[in-house]
Amino acid sequence: MLKATQELRSLIKRLTQRIPFDIVQEYTTTAKLYRDEQADKSSIVVVVRLCTAKPLQDALSKSALRVPSIVEMLQGYEFRPEKILILKSPSCSSSKRTRTIPAELWITDSEDRLPTHTRKYRASDPMYQRVYKSRKTN
């Protein structure tokens, strides 16, 4: 783990296929532990980067990480929705064709150090909320 005085920008995990719920829970717990080690916990941002140019709804449904589950778990660890970001970036996609969209889980102490992306949503954004609610009812 990083010392509280170091800048924080860390890739927790890159996934190219879906994983069991207990492993997702392990990754969100890792994010919580990183946050808990920091002097300024309020600056910590958790990022799910979806490696695709597809629309958000498609990206969420085909992502290697179940984003709504991660958002709910992080909120259970008292991460505020505005500190949970969903990024889209075709630059990190795999050259290998798969049905599952690669996804990455990051943690950083500043939005100035986000991984590269073309779109950014917060878990509190109306666009994300609309897509998330439509996925829950389907």
Number of C-alpha atoms within 10 A of each C-alpha: 8 12 11 15 10 9 13 21 19 19 15 16 12 16 16 18 15 16 12 9 12 9 10 20 15 11 16 23 15 15 25 19 12 22 23 13 14 19 11 12 15 12 13 24 24 30 27 26 28 31 23 23 16 15 9 20 16 13 20 22 17 20 24 22 28 18 22 18 14 19 22 15 16 21 15 11 13 10 21 18 17 13 19 22 24 23 23 25 19 17 12 17 17 13 6 6 8 11 11 16 24 24 30 22 23 22 26 22 22 14 16 7 13 19 19 13 18 11 14 14 19 18 21 14 13 11 13 19 15 11 15 18 11 11 13 8 6 5
